[in-house]
Amino acid sequence: MKIPKYVGAFKGKDFLNTQDFTQEKIKQILDAADDLKRKFRSREPTPYLPGRTLFMIFYNRSLRTRNSFEAGMYQLGGHAHFLSPQDLYTPTLPEDMVPYATESISDVARVLSRYGNAIAIRIYGDPAKWTIGRGHRVIEEFAKWGEIPVLNMEDDLYHPFQALADIQAARETEPKLQGKKFVVSYAYSGGLKPLAVPQSEVLITTQFGMDVVLAHPKGFELEDSAIKAAKDNAKRYGGSFEIVNDMKKAFEGADFVYPKAWSPKQFVPPHSKTVDKEGASAYQGKFKDWITTPELLDITNKAHYMHCGPADRGQEVTDEVLDKYERSLYFDEAENRLHVQKAVMAMFMP
C-alpha cells in the first residue's frame, strides 16, 4: 500500500483553531480531505493509522462530532476511545484547584499521553460554567501538558473542524472563493448557544479572501479578538469584512449564507457577574423574525445555504429550506466532517 505524502505532514502538532495555521497549510489539510473523500466513496482502504488510539473526551453530547470521529478513526485503521464526563473528574484549571478536590488536567493529559496518540476534547456551556473562554482554556491546558496532539472538537470560542468541513463544501461548489460574498448571520433559537461556530466561520472565510458580512442584532456581538482576527485576515488575504445589523440587507446578492444561532454574551461571564439564562432567552425572543425562509433566499445571488447542524427547524430555518432548497449544503457539510477530521488525524497523529 502506498502511503500518501500528507500522512504525518504535521506530526505532533495540536489543532485548536484554524487561525493557528496559514491559508497554505489549511489548503494542504483540505486537499488531503478531498483525497480521503474520494477514496471513501470508491471504497478504497485508507489504513494510515494502524494501532493508533484517539481519546475523545465529550463534556457535551454530539451526533456529528462523535460519530464522524469514531468512524474516521476506524477507517484509518485505529481506534477511537470514548470518554464520557462521568468517566473523568470535572476539568479543573490551575486557579480552581483545592486540596484533594479532583485530578488536575495536567495529570490527566500526561496519563493519557502514555496510553495513546491524541486527545480530542469537546467542552462549552454548562461544563465550562457558561464563562466565555473557559472551555478553550481547558483545551489549552490539555495541550500544554499533553505529550501527544490535542484536537479541539468544539469549545466556547472555536469549532475548527466545522470550519474545515464548511470551507471544503464551499470550495466544492465554487472552486474560486476569492471575492465571493459569504454571510454569517444570527438566526433565532430559544436555547443558549456558544459563539464557537460564528467565530470560526468569520475566521476561515476571511482567511480564504471572501467578502464576509457578519449580520446580527445589537447585543449579539462576537468577541473582540475574533473580530480583530477576521479584519486582519481580510487585509492579508485580499477579501473584506463588515458588520451589519440587518439580516435582509446582508442576504442581498450573497453567494453563501450561514444563518446560525448564538447567544448574547452580556448575560454570561466574564461580561456578566452571573449566568442569566432567563435574561438571555428573553432577549433572544425579541428577534424571532431572524429566520431563513425561501423568500429571504430569493434576494440572494442563488446563494448556497449552510448550517453546522443541528438546525432548529421553525426557529433558525423553515422546513422547506432544509428539505427542498436545491442549493443547500447542509448534508454535504455534515459528511465533510468525516473527511476533514480524517485528514487532520492522518496528518497530525502518526
N, C-alpha and C positions, 0 to 999 in steps of 0.2 A: 504494500500500500504506500502510495506517495503522500507524504505529509506536506500540506501547503506551507509556503514560506511565512504566512501570517501567524502560524501557531507558535506561541511563545514570544511574539514580537515585543510585548510589553510585560514580560515576565516579572512578577514580584511587585508590580505597581498596584496601588489602590484605585478604585473607581468610585468616587464620591460625588462628583459634579462634572458635567460636560465642560464647564468653564475652566477646568484644570488642564484641558488639552487644546491644542491648536486646531484650526479647521482642517489642516492637513492630516493630523492624527485621527480626528473624528471620521474623516473620509476613509482612512485605512480600515477603521472598525466597520463602517458601513459597507465597504467593498467586501470584507470578509463575511458580513452578514448576508450580502447578496449571493455569495458563493455557497454558503451553508443553506440558504433558502432554496437555491436551485437543486442542490444535492438532496435536500429533504423531499422536495416534490418528485424527484426522479428515483427516490428510494435508494440512493447511493449511500452506503455506510460511511459514517464520519467518526470513528473511534479514536479521536485525537487526545483524549484524556483518560487512558486506561488506568484503573486503580486509584483515580483521584477522588477526593471527598470534599464536598461543599457543605459547610454547616450553615443552615438557614435559620436565623432567629427571627421569629414573627411575633412582635408585640401587638400587631394589628392583623386582623383577618384579611384574606385575599383569595380571589378566584384566579385572575390572570397571572399575578406575580408568582404565586406558589406553584401553580401547575405548569407554567412555562419554564420556570427554573428546574423543577423536578424532571420534566420531560426532556428538557435540553441537556441536563447533565447526564441522563441515561443515554441519550442519543450520542453523546460524546464519549461514551464508554466508562463513565464514572458513576458516582453515587451522590445523591443529594440527601442530606440528613436533616430532617425537620425537627426544630426545637420550638415548642410552644411556650408561652410565658410561664405556665405552671411548672415547666421543666427547669426553669432558671430562677435565680433570685432577681428581685427588682433591680434594673440597671441604675447604678448609683455613680454620680460624678464625684470627683475628689472632695468638693465642698459639702457634699451630702453625708459623708461618712461619719458614723458614730461607732464607738467600740462595739464589736460583736453584733452589729445590726444586720449585716449582709456580706456577700462576697463582692469584692471590688471588680470593676470592669478590667482593670489591669491584670488581675489574676485569671479571670475567665478567658480573656484574649490570649494569654500566654499558655494556658492549659489546652485550649482548642488548637492552638498553633502546633502543639506536639502530636495532634491526632490526625490532622487533615491538611488541606491545601488552600482553602479560602473560607472566609466568614462573610456571609451576607446578612444584612440587618434591615428590618422594616420597623420604624417607630415614629409615631406622631400622635397628636390628640391626647387622649386620657393617659396613656403610658408615659407621655412626655409632659404631663401635667398642664397641657394646653399653654405651655410657655414657649412662644415662638423662638426657635433656635436651639431649644434644649435637646430635641431629638437629634438634630445634626451634631451637636456637641457630644452626645453619647456615641454616635458613629465615629466621630473624630477620635474619641478616647480609645475605642477599639482599634482604630488604625494606628494610633500612637504606640500601643503596647503589643499589638499583634505582630507576629513574625511571618505572617502569610498575608496575601492580599485581602483587603476588606472591600466589600461591594455594597453600595447604597441601594436598597430595594425600595426606598422612599422614606423620607423623613419630613419634618415640618417646613423645610426650606426648599428641598430639591427632589425631583423624581427623574434622575438622569437616564434610566433605562427607558422610561416612557418617552422622553425627548428623542432618544435614538430611534425608537420604533416609529415615532411620528415623522421625523425628518426622512427616514427611509421610505415611508409611504408617500410622502410629498414628492420626493425626487423620482419615485417610480412612475408618477403620473405627469410630472413636469421636470424633465431632466435638467433644465436650466432654471434654478431657483432664484438666481440673482435678479433683483428688481421686481419680483412677484409680490403682490400685496397680501400679507398674512395678518389676519385679525385674531388677536387673543382677547376674547370678551368675557366679562362676567355673565353668568346666567343664574337665574334664581334657583335656590334649593332651600328647604326648611331646616336642614341639619348643618351643624358646624363642620367645615371642611378646611384643610390646611392650604397654605399658599404654594405648596410644592409644585403642582402642575403648571399654573400660570407663570411662575417664576422660571421654571426650566424651559417653558415654551418661548418666552421672550428672549432667553439667552441663546438657545440653539438656532432660532430663526434669524436673529441678528448676526449670529456667527456665520450664517450662510449668505449674508448680503441681501436679505429680503427687506422689503419695505414694510416694517412691522407697526401695526397700530394696536395699542392696548386700550380697550374700552371698558369702563366700569363706572358705576355711580360714585358720587363723592362719598368717602368713608371706606372705600374698598381698595385703598392704595396698597401697592406691594411694598416690600422692604426697600429702603433707600439703596442698600448695597446691590440689589438685583437691578434696580433702575439704572444706577450708575454703570454697572457692567454691560447692560444692554446698549446704553448710549455709546460706551467705549467700543463695543463690538461693531456698531453701525459705522463709526468713524474708521475703524480698522479694516472692515471688510466691504465697505462701499455701499451699504444699504442705508436705511433711515429708520428712525424710531420716534413715534409720537404717542401722546396720551390724550384721549377724548372721553367725555362723559355722556356720550350719546351712542347707543347701540346701532340704531338705524344709520346714522351718519357714518359710523365705522364700516358697516357692511357694504356701503355703496362702492361698486367696482372692485370688490375683493376677489382674489383668486383662491384664497383659502380662508375658512372661518373656523375658529376653535372656541365655541362658547362653553364655558365651564364654570361651575360654582366654586366660590371660595368665600371665606367669612371675613367680616370687618375686623381688623386687627385691634381696634381700640377697645374691644371688650375682653381681651385676654392679655396676660403678662407677656413681655415687660411693658406693654403700652397701657396696661391697667394693673391695679394692685391685686385684683382678684379675677377669677374666671366668671364672667357673667353670660352664661349660655342663654338665659331668657332674654336678656337685653339684645344679644346678637341676633337671636331668632326674630325678635320683634322688629329690629331694624331691617333685616333681610326681607321681611314680609312686605315692606314698602315698595319692593322692586319686582313684583311677580310678573310684570309686563316684559321683563328681560328674559324672553323665551324665544327659541328658534322655531320659526314656522315656515311653511313653503312660501308664503307671501314675502317674508323677510329675505329669503334666499333669492327671490326673483329680482332684487335690486343689486345683486352681486354680479360679477363677471363670470357667471356659471361656476360659482365657487365650489370647491370640494369641502364638504362638511367633515369636521374632525372632532373627536372626543376620546378621552383616555378610557372611558368606561369605568364603572357602570354609569350610564347616563340616567338621570332621574326623569323618567317619562312623565309628561304632563306638567313638569316644572321647568327643567332646563330646555327641553325639546319636545316637540309633539311626536306621537307615534308615526304619523305619516312621513316625517323626515327620516326617522330611523329605519323604517321598514320599506319605504318606497322611493326615496330620493336616490336617483341613479348615480350621482356624483359623491355619494357618501363613502368615506374611507374608514368608517367605524370598525368594521370587522377586519380590514386589512391591517389597521394599527394593532389590533389585538393579536393577530397572527404574528406580526413582526416582532412582538415582544420575545417570542421564542427565538427568532433568528439573531437579533442583536445581542441577546443575552448569551447565546451560544458563542457568538463572535468574541465578546469580552472574556468569557471564561476560557476559550481556546487561546486567546492572546495573552491573558494575564496569569493563568493558573499553572502552566506546565512546570 
